[in-house]
Amino acid sequence: TFTHSSIAHEKSKLAKLVHRVPIRSKHLTCCCCYSWYFTMQATPMDIEEEVDPNKMIVDTPLSNAAASEEEEARQAIDMLRGDDVSGRVAAANRLESVASALGEERTRDELLPFLTDGVDDEDEVLVAIASNLGKLIEHVGGPAHAHTLLPCLELLLTVEETAVRDAASASTQAVANVLPKETFQDQYARMVSRLATNEWFTARISSAALIASAYTRLKEEDQKEFHSHYSSLCRDDTPMVRRVAAQYLGSMLETVIQVSGRKCLEEEGTVTTLFIPLYEELASNEQPDSVRLQTTGNCVAFGRAISEVVKDGKYTESEMALVNRVLPLIVATIDDRSWRVRWTAASKFADVIAAFDGVPDAMDSLVPAYEKLLQDPEAEVRTAATFNLADVAKCKAQVPRTTRAPDDTAVAADETRVIVAERLVKRVTSLTEDDSEHVRAALAMVATELAPILGKDDTISYLVPPVLLLLRDAASEVRLNLISSLGSLNEVIGVDLLSQSLLPAILDLAQDGKWRIRLAIIQHIPLLAKQLGKDFFSEKLASLCVGWLGDDISSIRQAAATNLKELTALFGTDWATEYLIPSIKEISQHQSYLRRITAVQACALMSTEMEADVVILELLPLILQMACDLVPNIRFNVAKGLEMMAPVCGKSIYETQVRPVLALLIEDTDRDVRFFASQTMKKMDEQLLASDN
């Protein structure tokens, strides 16, 4: 135990003193040292002064363990009262250990009241407390006593800082999930009601999420009361409250439909009389942008919920009436004055289509609305809509085939109905001419995914022409995105029709001034090689792949070496011997040592995918010859490369050719060469020994 005289040292020395004690916090009996140990949470510091071992007891009798745990809890509480914010945060993050030391009864009677009294602390402390309260359920006595955590959480749910409320809400949900039915319907429901009617707006914000999650476990009379609360939140005078209420309106409606079934969708049902009017009010132009942003998500939730209960696709008259009230809300977001609202609709339109796919005639209004998003004045909106093109086109419903006027706007619909993809593919050509590079880049990523939906004939007629335009686009990112997404197109029609257009695009990207573009095209070369075939690739692109070994950027050269390995695995040893190895031998004689290093790396990587006889005959002599290079970097790369090549060559070649060279490199004047050579020899010897055994 530390004496009072030793405690008199300066704080910095005391901290160092504590860290000299073995890390057995239960046995630190000095109060001051306790405080510092739990406050600092630091790694051991350098010691400037030696501590007199006579002034500390390294271990404490086991009988004092309980007293030490209680002292630990007291010290943590003292830290929560202290002036140091970081110390209070650290103590708050150890509430579980404190509660464990105190026991269930003292946690309920002492710790929780103390925490409740301290909710006016700094925000970071309150976040830590709020996050850890949900972990104390077992320490207060389990589900039977979990309600004792609610008073403190209720106060935290009214705090102004959003992060505190979010953490408190998560802990509250955890507590609610384990509460017994009677306690939930009594104390928890009353707490949520108090929050929903609280004078301070932050409490009402917190109640919105809790109402939606609590609804399923409420009594019927309480459900009606919560309907009233939620309706009041959606009509609250504070825009922030309405925003959060709108954010959870969709999940609230889904919960109500899940609990009540189809009866709530009837003419006098809850959805018809309460929730759809709230939808309409929150989607109106009188609401601020932050509230209207939630419209699309809420409509998606409605579509999912009604499709879930009407599984047979037979909608009643009242249910179709509800659908016909919701669909105009979605369409209205397309013309909203705020581009943020339109962007949200564009980014979520694939979800909209999926939610209403089974609703009769819903696509007749939604698909034209989506086409309008593709023509939005804001490039950001058009980009978000374009990203969803393939997902929207997967819709199984049929829509009218539209006729086009000279200004390319829909003016009429004939009697013929076609799949959504066939209608939307005609929009692809206009998107290839979009002024925004980002829109064209997004189109290049998703356009080819239409091919499996359209089939071979329509793909050749409608999709291939705009794809060819994208391959000739002035922006390198557009061409790269298209080349990286050719897999779907290749499955339907092959790339024979695109080969002549692909080649110029690939060559342009291979010489692009941006090294990341060159790197990206290198990474796609193996896939392209598989699609183009051995003959076409060998004739047009094999020399290009070897040429990348001489790029000025190190990452490009390394990627090129890896690329040659993958091509060797794809086309075989004979192909690599004919098209790659001669050029690599020339590079190995290059005056730049950086090029020679790349040759070593390429040979080592390729050897793992080649037949042993060819490796021994073609690649191994080249590598062993470079072991005498004047540049140490070359020599230690040879040592590293031999580690990959030796297992391919076999034991006899290793003993007669590789090991003597490694022995020579171990005696090298450069320490890095010696290190890698010894590492390689050690690993190879171990492998041979293991194989012999």
ZAMARGU-4260 file (C-alpha; in steps of 0.2 Angstrom, whole numbers, plus 5000, padded with zeros to 4 digits):
<rodrens>
0) 5000/5000/5000 | 5006/5017/4996 | 5009/5028/5011 | 5003/5046/5013 | 5020/5053/5011
5) 5022/5044/4994 | 5006/5051/4988 | 5013/5069/4991 | 5023/5068/4975 | 5018/5078/4960
10) 5004/5071/4949 | 5015/5067/4934 | 5027/5056/4945 | 5012/5048/4954 | 5005/5043/4937
15) 5022/5035/4933 | 5022/5026/4950 | 5005/5019/4947 | 5011/5011/4930 | 5025/5002/4939
20) 5012/4992/4949 | 5007/4976/4940 | 4990/4978/4930 | 4979/4971/4944 | 4967/4985/4947
25) 4957/4976/4960 | 4973/4976/4971 | 4977/4995/4970 | 4971/5000/4987 | 4977/5019/4987
30) 4963/5030/4983 | 4973/5043/4974 | 4982/5030/4964 | 4965/5023/4960 | 4959/5039/4953
35) 4974/5041/4942 | 4974/5023/4936 | 4956/5025/4930 | 4958/5042/4923 | 4973/5041/4913
40) 4970/5025/4904 | 4987/5027/4896 | 5002/5016/4891 | 5016/5014/4903 | 5027/5029/4903
45) 5046/5030/4904 | 5051/5031/4922 | 5063/5045/4927 | 5064/5040/4946 | 5065/5023/4953
50) 5051/5018/4965 | 5056/5011/4982 | 5049/4994/4982 | 5047/4995/5001 | 5033/5008/4998
55) 5022/4997/4988 | 5014/4980/4990 | 5014/4971/4973 | 4999/4959/4979 | 4985/4961/4991
60) 4977/4946/5000 | 4963/4939/4991 | 4951/4943/5006 | 4952/4961/5002 | 4946/4958/4984
65) 4928/4963/4988 | 4934/4979/4997 | 4945/4983/4982 | 4930/4982/4970 | 4919/4993/4980
70) 4934/5006/4981 | 4935/5005/4962 | 4916/5009/4960 | 4918/5024/4973 | 4933/5030/4963
75) 4924/5029/4947 | 4910/5039/4954 | 4922/5052/4961 | 4929/5053/4943 | 4912/5057/4937
80) 4911/5071/4950 | 4928/5078/4944 | 4933/5092/4934 | 4942/5082/4920 | 4930/5079/4906
85) 4941/5065/4899 | 4941/5057/4916 | 4922/5058/4917 | 4920/5050/4900 | 4932/5036/4905
90) 4922/5033/4920 | 4906/5033/4911 | 4912/5020/4899 | 4916/5008/4914 | 4898/5009/4921
95) 4897/4990/4918 | 4912/4986/4929 | 4906/4998/4942 | 4889/4991/4943 | 4896/4973/4944
100) 4906/4979/4959 | 4892/4987/4968 | 4879/4973/4965 | 4862/4974/4958 | 4853/4982/4973
105) 4866/4995/4976 | 4867/4999/4957 | 4848/5002/4958 | 4848/5012/4974 | 4864/5022/4973
110) 4872/5022/4955 | 4857/5025/4945 | 4851/5040/4956 | 4868/5047/4955 | 4868/5046/4936
115) 4851/5053/4935 | 4857/5068/4945 | 4871/5071/4933 | 4862/5073/4917 | 4868/5092/4915
120) 4886/5086/4911 | 4896/5089/4895 | 4888/5081/4879 | 4903/5069/4877 | 4900/5062/4895
125) 4881/5061/4892 | 4884/5051/4876 | 4895/5039/4886 | 4882/5037/4899 | 4868/5035/4887
130) 4877/5022/4877 | 4881/5012/4893 | 4865/5012/4902 | 4858/5000/4890 | 4871/4987/4895
135) 4866/4988/4913 | 4851/4977/4912 | 4859/4962/4919 | 4867/4972/4933 | 4851/4980/4939
140) 4843/4963/4941 | 4838/4958/4924 | 4821/4961/4915 | 4811/4962/4931 | 4821/4977/4936
145) 4825/4985/4919 | 4812/4998/4922 | 4824/5006/4935 | 4834/5012/4920 | 4820/5022/4912
150) 4820/5038/4923 | 4838/5042/4918 | 4835/5038/4900 | 4820/5048/4900 | 4830/5063/4905
155) 4843/5060/4892 | 4830/5058/4879 | 4826/5077/4882 | 4844/5083/4880 | 4847/5096/4866
160) 4862/5087/4858 | 4857/5075/4845 | 4871/5062/4848 | 4865/5060/4866 | 4847/5058/4861
165) 4852/5045/4848 | 4862/5035/4861 | 4849/5036/4874 | 4836/5030/4861 | 4846/5015/4857
170) 4848/5011/4875 | 4829/5014/4878 | 4825/5002/4864 | 4837/4989/4872 | 4828/4991/4889
175) 4811/4990/4881 | 4814/4974/4872 | 4817/4965/4888 | 4803/4973/4899 | 4789/4961/4904
180) 4773/4964/4896 | 4764/4973/4911 | 4779/4984/4914 | 4780/4989/4896 | 4762/4993/4895
185) 4762/5003/4911 | 4778/5012/4914 | 4786/5012/4897 | 4770/5017/4888 | 4768/5031/4900
190) 4786/5037/4898 | 4783/5038/4879 | 4767/5047/4882 | 4776/5060/4893 | 4789/5063/4880
195) 4776/5065/4866 | 4767/5078/4876 | 4783/5086/4883 | 4784/5105/4882 | 4802/5104/4876
200) 4803/5100/4858 | 4818/5088/4860 | 4808/5076/4870 | 4794/5076/4857 | 4808/5072/4844
205) 4814/5057/4854 | 4796/5050/4856 | 4793/5049/4837 | 4805/5034/4835 | 4800/5026/4851
210) 4781/5026/4847 | 4784/5017/4831 | 4794/5003/4839 | 4783/5002/4854 | 4766/5000/4845
215) 4766/4981/4843 | 4766/4978/4861 | 4753/4991/4867 | 4735/4988/4872 | 4722/4993/4860
220) 4717/5008/4870 | 4735/5013/4871 | 4737/5011/4852 | 4723/5023/4850 | 4732/5036/4861
225) 4748/5033/4852 | 4739/5037/4836 | 4734/5054/4843 | 4751/5057/4849 | 4759/5053/4832
230) 4746/5064/4823 | 4751/5078/4835 | 4769/5076/4831 | 4766/5076/4812 | 4757/5093/4815
235) 4769/5100/4827 | 4773/5118/4826 | 4792/5115/4827 | 4799/5109/4809 | 4812/5098/4817
240) 4798/5088/4826 | 4789/5086/4810 | 4804/5081/4801 | 4808/5067/4813 | 4790/5062/4813
245) 4790/5061/4794 | 4806/5051/4795 | 4797/5037/4805 | 4780/5039/4797 | 4783/5025/4785
250) 4789/5013/4798 | 4774/5018/4809 | 4762/5014/4795 | 4770/4997/4791 | 4769/4993/4810
255) 4750/4998/4810 | 4746/4987/4795 | 4756/4973/4802 | 4747/4973/4818 | 4729/4977/4811
260) 4730/4968/4795 | 4719/4973/4780 | 4705/4980/4790 | 4715/4995/4793 | 4715/4998/4774
265) 4696/4999/4773 | 4686/5015/4770 | 4685/5018/4789 | 4701/5010/4794 | 4716/5019/4803
270) 4727/5020/4787 | 4713/5029/4777 | 4707/5041/4791 | 4723/5045/4799 | 4739/5040/4790
275) 4736/5044/4772 | 4730/5062/4777 | 4746/5064/4787 | 4756/5058/4771 | 4747/5071/4761
280) 4750/5085/4774 | 4768/5081/4776 | 4771/5081/4757 | 4763/5097/4754 | 4772/5112/4747
285) 4769/5122/4764 | 4781/5110/4772 | 4800/5114/4773 | 4812/5104/4762 | 4818/5093/4776
290) 4800/5087/4779 | 4796/5084/4760 | 4812/5074/4758 | 4804/5060/4768 | 4790/5058/4756
295) 4797/5046/4744 | 4804/5034/4758 | 4786/5035/4766 | 4778/5030/4750 | 4790/5015/4748
300) 4785/5009/4765 | 4767/5010/4760 | 4769/5001/4745 | 4779/4987/4754 | 4766/4986/4768
305) 4751/4985/4756 | 4760/4972/4745 | 4764/4961/4760 | 4746/4960/4766 | 4738/4959/4748
310) 4749/4944/4743 | 4736/4937/4730 | 4737/4953/4720 | 4718/4956/4722 | 4716/4973/4728
315) 4699/4979/4735 | 4691/4995/4730 | 4696/5004/4746 | 4714/4998/4744 | 4716/5004/4726
320) 4709/5021/4732 | 4723/5022/4744 | 4735/5018/4731 | 4728/5031/4720 | 4731/5044/4734
325) 4749/5039/4737 | 4755/5038/4719 | 4752/5056/4715 | 4762/5060/4730 | 4777/5051/4722
330) 4774/5059/4705 | 4773/5076/4714 | 4791/5074/4720 | 4797/5074/4702 | 4791/5092/4700
335) 4796/5098/4717 | 4804/5115/4718 | 4818/5109/4728 | 4832/5099/4719 | 4836/5089/4735
340) 4818/5082/4735 | 4819/5077/4717 | 4837/5070/4720 | 4830/5059/4734 | 4816/5053/4723
345) 4828/5049/4709 | 4840/5040/4721 | 4826/5029/4728 | 4816/5026/4713 | 4821/5008/4711
350) 4814/5005/4728 | 4798/5014/4723 | 4796/5002/4707 | 4800/4987/4718 | 4787/4992/4731
355) 4773/4995/4718 | 4778/4982/4705 | 4763/4971/4709 | 4750/4985/4710 | 4739/4985/4695
360) 4743/5000/4683 | 4754/5008/4695 | 4769/5008/4682 | 4758/5018/4670 | 4761/5034/4681
365) 4778/5029/4689 | 4788/5025/4673 | 4784/5042/4665 | 4788/5050/4681 | 4805/5041/4680
370) 4808/5047/4662 | 4805/5065/4668 | 4819/5062/4681 | 4831/5057/4667 | 4828/5074/4660
375) 4829/5084/4676 | 4837/5102/4674 | 4850/5097/4688 | 4864/5085/4683 | 4864/5078/4701
380) 4846/5072/4699 | 4849/5065/4682 | 4864/5056/4688 | 4855/5048/4703 | 4841/5043/4691
385) 4853/5035/4679 | 4861/5025/4692 | 4844/5016/4695 | 4841/5013/4676 | 4844/4995/4676
390) 4835/4991/4692 | 4819/5001/4686 | 4820/4991/4670 | 4819/4975/4679 | 4801/4979/4683
395) 4790/4964/4676 | 4775/4975/4673 | 4770/4981/4655 | 4768/5000/4651 | 4761/5008/4635
400) 4773/5011/4621 | 4775/5030/4619 | 4777/5039/4603 | 4790/5053/4601 | 4788/5070/4595
405) 4802/5079/4587 | 4807/5088/4603 | 4808/5070/4611 | 4794/5072/4623 | 4780/5059/4626
410) 4765/5066/4617 | 4754/5050/4616 | 4752/5032/4620 | 4746/5019/4608 | 4737/5003/4613
415) 4753/4992/4612 | 4760/4988/4629 | 4779/4983/4631 | 4790/4979/4645 | 4798/4993/4655
420) 4816/4990/4648 | 4810/4991/4630 | 4803/5008/4634 | 4817/5015/4644 | 4831/5009/4632
425) 4825/5022/4620 | 4831/5035/4633 | 4848/5028/4633 | 4853/5037/4617 | 4848/5054/4623
430) 4858/5051/4639 | 4874/5047/4629 | 4873/5065/4623 | 4870/5073/4640 | 4881/5088/4644
435) 4886/5081/4661 | 4901/5069/4661 | 4894/5062/4678 | 4878/5057/4669 | 4886/5048/4655
440) 4898/5039/4667 | 4883/5033/4677 | 4875/5027/4661 | 4891/5018/4656 | 4890/5008/4672
445) 4872/5002/4671 | 4868/5002/4652 | 4874/4985/4648 | 4864/4977/4662 | 4848/4980/4651
450) 4855/4967/4638 | 4849/4951/4648 | 4832/4959/4650 | 4830/4965/4632 | 4836/4949/4624
455) 4848/4947/4609 | 4838/4955/4595 | 4833/4971/4604 | 4850/4973/4612 | 4858/4973/4595
460) 4844/4985/4588 | 4843/4997/4603 | 4857/4995/4615 | 4873/4992/4604 | 4872/5009/4595
465) 4873/5020/4611 | 4886/5008/4619 | 4897/5011/4604 | 4894/5030/4606 | 4900/5028/4625
470) 4915/5019/4619 | 4920/5034/4609 | 4916/5047/4623 | 4928/5061/4626 | 4929/5057/4645
475) 4940/5043/4650 | 4930/5039/4665 | 4915/5035/4654 | 4925/5024/4643 | 4932/5015/4658
480) 4916/5012/4666 | 4908/5005/4651 | 4923/4993/4648 | 4922/4987/4666 | 4904/4983/4664
485) 4904/4973/4648 | 4901/4956/4656 | 4882/4957/4654 | 4883/4962/4636 | 4895/4948/4632
490) 4883/4935/4639 | 4870/4940/4627 | 4878/4945/4611 | 4897/4942/4614 | 4909/4956/4610
495) 4912/4953/4592 | 4901/4967/4587 | 4911/4979/4598 | 4928/4972/4595 | 4933/4985/4583
500) 4926/4999/4594 | 4934/4992/4609 | 4951/4992/4603 | 4953/5011/4601 | 4945/5014/4618
505) 4957/5002/4626 | 4972/5010/4618 | 4966/5027/4622 | 4964/5022/4641 | 4981/5013/4641
510) 4989/5030/4637 | 4978/5041/4648 | 4987/5055/4657 | 4979/5050/4673 | 4988/5035/4681
515) 4973/5029/4690 | 4964/5027/4674 | 4978/5017/4667 | 4978/5006/4683 | 4960/5003/4681
520) 4961/4997/4663 | 4975/4986/4668 | 4965/4978/4681 | 4951/4974/4668 | 4962/4967/4655
525) 4960/4949/4661 | 4941/4950/4659 | 4943/4958/4642 | 4955/4945/4636 | 4943/4931/4641
530) 4929/4940/4632 | 4939/4945/4616 | 4947/4928/4614 | 4965/4922/4612 | 4968/4926/4594
535) 4961/4944/4594 | 4969/4948/4611 | 4986/4941/4605 | 4986/4951/4589 | 4980/4968/4596
540) 4984/4969/4615 | 4998/4957/4620 | 5011/4970/4616 | 5002/4983/4626 | 5002/4972/4641
545) 5020/4970/4641 | 5023/4989/4637 | 5015/4993/4654 | 5030/4986/4663 | 5039/5001/4657
550) 5027/5014/4664 | 5034/5028/4674 | 5022/5025/4689 | 5027/5011/4701 | 5010/5005/4704
555) 5006/5003/4686 | 5022/4992/4684 | 5017/4981/4698 | 4999/4979/4692 | 5006/4975/4675
560) 5017/4961/4682 | 5002/4954/4691 | 4992/4956/4675 | 5004/4945/4665 | 5002/4932/4678
565) 4983/4932/4676 | 4985/4931/4657 | 4997/4917/4658 | 4984/4907/4669 | 4971/4911/4656
570) 4980/4907/4640 | 4993/4895/4645 | 5012/4892/4646 | 5014/4891/4627 | 5005/4908/4624
575) 5016/4916/4637 | 5032/4909/4630 | 5027/4916/4613 | 5020/4933/4617 | 5027/4938/4634
580) 5044/4931/4638 | 5054/4938/4623 | 5049/4956/4628 | 5053/4952/4646 | 5070/4947/4641
585) 5073/4963/4632 | 5067/4973/4648 | 5079/4963/4659 | 5093/4971/4649 | 5086/4989/4650
590) 5098/5003/4657 | 5085/5008/4670 | 5086/4997/4686 | 5067/5001/4689 | 5063/4992/4673
595) 5074/4977/4677 | 5066/4975/4694 | 5049/4974/4685 | 5056/4961/4674 | 5061/4951/4689
600) 5044/4953/4698 | 5035/4948/4682 | 5046/4932/4679 | 5043/4927/4697 | 5024/4929/4696
605) 5022/4921/4679 | 5032/4906/4685 | 5018/4901/4698 | 5006/4899/4683 | 5018/4890/4671
610) 5024/4873/4668 | 5040/4868/4677 | 5050/4863/4662 | 5047/4880/4654 | 5051/4889/4670
615) 5068/4880/4671 | 5072/4883/4653 | 5066/4901/4650 | 5064/4910/4666 | 5076/4903/4679
620) 5092/4907/4669 | 5086/4925/4667 | 5083/4927/4686 | 5099/4919/4691 | 5109/4929/4678
625) 5102/4945/4686 | 5108/4940/4703 | 5125/4948/4698 | 5117/4964/4694 | 5127/4980/4700
630) 5111/4987/4709 | 5107/4980/4726 | 5089/4982/4723 | 5089/4970/4709 | 5099/4957/4719
635) 5087/4957/4734 | 5072/4956/4722 | 5080/4941/4714 | 5081/4933/4731 | 5063/4937/4734
640) 5058/4930/4717 | 5068/4914/4719 | 5057/4910/4734 | 5042/4909/4722 | 5051/4900/4708
645) 5060/4887/4718 | 5045/4877/4723 | 5040/4876/4705 | 5057/4871/4699 | 5058/4856/4711
650) 5071/4850/4724 | 5085/4845/4712 | 5085/4862/4703 | 5085/4871/4720 | 5099/4861/4726
655) 5110/4862/4711 | 5106/4880/4704 | 5096/4890/4716 | 5104/4887/4733 | 5122/4891/4727
660) 5116/4908/4721 | 5107/4911/4737 | 5123/4906/4746 | 5132/4919/4736 | 5119/4932/4740
665) 5120/4929/4758 | 5138/4935/4757 | 5133/4950/4748 | 5140/4967/4754 | 5122/4975/4755
670) 5113/4970/4771 | 5096/4970/4763 | 5102/4957/4750 | 5109/4947/4764 | 5093/4948/4773
675) 5081/4942/4759 | 5093/4929/4753 | 5094/4921/4770 | 5075/4922/4773 | 5073/4913/4756
680) 5085/4900/4760 | 5078/4897/4777 | 5060/4895/4771 | 5065/4884/4756 | 5076/4873/4768
685) 5061/4871/4780 | 5049/4866/4766 | 5061/4853/4759 | 5064/4846/4777 | 5045/4845/4779
690) 5042/4837/4762 | 5056/4824/4767 | 5047/4820/4783
</rodrens>
